[in-house]
Amino acid sequence: MPGKMVVIFGASNVLWMVFTVSQAFKMEIFPEHRVIAQIGDVISLTCRTTGCEPPSFSWRTQIDSPLNGKVRNEGNNSTLTMDPVSFNNEHAYVCTATCGSKKLEKGIQVEIYSFPKDPEIHLSGPLELGKPVTVTCMVPDVYPFDRLEVNLMKDNKLLKNQEFLEPMERKSLETKSLVVTFIPTNEDIGKALVCQAKLNIDEFDFEPKERETTKKLQVYISPKNTVISVSPSTKLQEGGSVTMTCSSEGFPAPQIFWSKKLDNGNVQLLSGNATLTLIAMRIEDSGIYVCEGVNQVGKDGKEVELIVQEKPFIVEISPGPQVIAQIGDSVVLTCGVTGCESPSFSWRTQIDSPLSGQVKTEGSKSTLTLSPVSFENEHSYLCTVTCGRKKLEKRISVDLYSFPRDPEIEMSGLLVSGNPVTVSCEVPNVYPSDRLEIELFKGESVIESKTFLEDMDRKSLETKSLDMTFIPTTEDTGKVLVCLAQLRVGEMEFEPKQRQSTRMLHVNVAPRDTTILVSPSSILEEGSSVNMTCSSNGLPAPKILWSRQLSNGDLQPLSENSTLTLTSTKMDDSGIYVCEGINQAGISRKEVELIIQVAPKDIQLTAFPSESVKEGDTVIISCTCGNVPKTWIILKKKAETGDTVLKSRDGAYTIHKVQLEDAGVYECESKNEVGLQLRSLTLDVKGRENNKDYFSPELLVLYCASSLIIPAIGMIIYFARRANMKGSYSLVEAQKSKV
């Protein structure tokens, strides 16, 4: 069966070779010959072959300049992509395909153009009937502009045609304009300007080759033929009324404005209506009144003079019998006379105190200016007018107040749920303070109010305040504190009579219920990983800060994540870890102790001064175990009859006046919850010198036997304990000689 498969496979190879030879090596390029692309667009040129597997491709420009594109080869296809198209891509590109010893080439010419926007129509100004206006038709960012043709038409009538045949000095985007000046007529109303731009590159197909913009003409007519009619007459008696009506022609219809010429040459705007009615005319209302018709392109005016004749001698004082002024402002009291050609004026206070102001008299009017107003100006003032033998007096009362600023809301501290806070609502520089009332709202409810009815010993600016203490809760969040101050001076007209300030309540909750979750446990073996996750409740949500408590009590910051992860823990990682939930209202703290346990290691069992001593000497057998905490150390003396646990202190056992029977094998067992280790040594005790010649064969035999038996017993105990290490043990069974 395998032989048949080989034959079939060989036959298929022969057929494939015959088929390959039968196909001629050919090449195509898309698009063919020439292509045009707009600057900024994307264009791809594709070179494709047949009859070769696989071919190799290369691209170049005919003038061997940079391709400025990216080539991508896939099987029989090679694509040159230019993104975006720019002036650098206007070349003839050649694709070369190589198949073995055969090489084919195809070329394609890439032309570029730019015609991205519709034309823009700009006017030199509004179209006014009979006045020349310049129209600019602008075509932005064109290339090649020598193929551009622009037509400007008014409806279907051609105003101007322009081509831009001047040579192009360099390749660039150009903005070309056609400019036409014409004089608008009545016939142009409602017509439209049409700007057509054509890019005449007939040898290529692209869209759009033509763009146009339309602008509807709005022709204006400047106001003219302005006319004023007056009823009943331009000559009036003092106290009478007059109605003046004005009209003006134009397009769009002119708006009418009435004004009066002042003595200083300025004008005072009176009305924007076609009809102006003046009632209760006074002498000073006499003068020249001007009506103007105004629209977008001009204005036209007409004047009329009104004459108001005097009535009998009358004295008036303004602003009225009573005026209220804010301290620091300026007040002008005006005393005017009608019916008297040459009046004389005098001013005084009713209690004959100094005026503290400046008097100015002009003709039939006298003014007393108090600037700035202060407490010494709170009087009744009399204006006395003498006309011939007649004398008239008018009184005006000047009352003062001060209410310059909105209340100021202050908190004694941060708003924390459950902690009392004092709110102070302070109203500065008030007068008269006995008319002041302050109300404090929380939401829609009044929670405190205060009036200041105590007698004022002297005139002065007072700062008054309302203080209130309340205990905020989380339900207060989102509510609004409103401090409303009212100056209840009902008989006086002034603004504002009340002021208010608001404060949005944001109640904070100090961190609490801080908890720590340790996974898998707070007691670990060295090399394990542990996750300690901390959570704390509060508002705003507390920020979590993990720290480690150093030996001096300081905290070493570790992390601001809620979960603190320790991987591959070491014994040095043992200690107290502190989680703090912190927000602007306070701190909540929680601690956890992490214990990293390490199996005993680096055990050293030594005899001091030596493992070989003389009878009667003192020897110290000491067992130490690395820097491993919570380790139990048990010292034993090995014997055939059983092990003897030695009462060691801090892992050391002292033998005073050592005897021959103290010689032997000593073993140190170090263990904790993780594991145990054993070490042993042999103590050799030599007899006193007067016995050094004594030696018996029996003692030699016993010594040799002991030297074999004791190591054997030690090995048995060692392997038994090794088996115990692989299993489990109980700390309860440990001896009390713990270090």
Buried (B, 14 or more C-beta within 10 A) or exposed (E): EEEEEEEEEEEEEEEEEEEEEEEEBEBBBBEEEEBBBBBBBEBBBBBBBEBBEEBBBBBBBEEEEEBBBEBEBEEBBBBBEBEEBBBBBBBBBBBBBBBEEEBBBBBBEBBBBBBBBBBBBEBEEBBBBEBEBEBBBBBBBBBBBBBBBBBBBBEEEEBBEBBBEEEEEEEEBBEBBBBBEBEBEEEBBEBEBBBBBBBEBEEEEBEEBEBBBEBEBBBBBBBEEBEBEBEEEBBBEBEBEBEBBBBBBBBEEBBBBBBBBEEEEEBEEBBEEBEBEBEEBBBEBBBEBBBBBBBBBBBBBBEBEBEBEBBEBBBBBBBEEBBBBBBBEEBBBBBBBBBBEEBBBBBBBEEEEEBEBEBEBEEBBBBBEBBEBEEBBBBBBBBBBBBEEEEBEBEBBBBBBBBBBBBBBEBEEBBBBEBEBEBBBBBBBBBBBBBBBBBBBBEEEEEBEBBBEEEEEEEEBBEBBBBBEBEBEEEBBEBEBBBBBBBEBEEBEBEEBBBBBEBEBBBBBBBEEBEBEBEEEBBBBBEBEBEBBBBBBBBEEBBBBBBBBEEEEEBEEBBEEBBBEBEEBEBEBBBEBBBBBBBBBBBBBBEBEBBBBBBBEEBEBBBEEEBBBBBEBEBEBBBBBBEBEEBBBBBBBBBEEEBEEBEBEEBBBEBEEBEEEBBBBBBBBBBBBBBBBBBBBBBEBBEEEEEEEEEEEEEEEEEEEBEEEBBEBBEEBBEEBEEEBEEEBEEEEBBEBEB
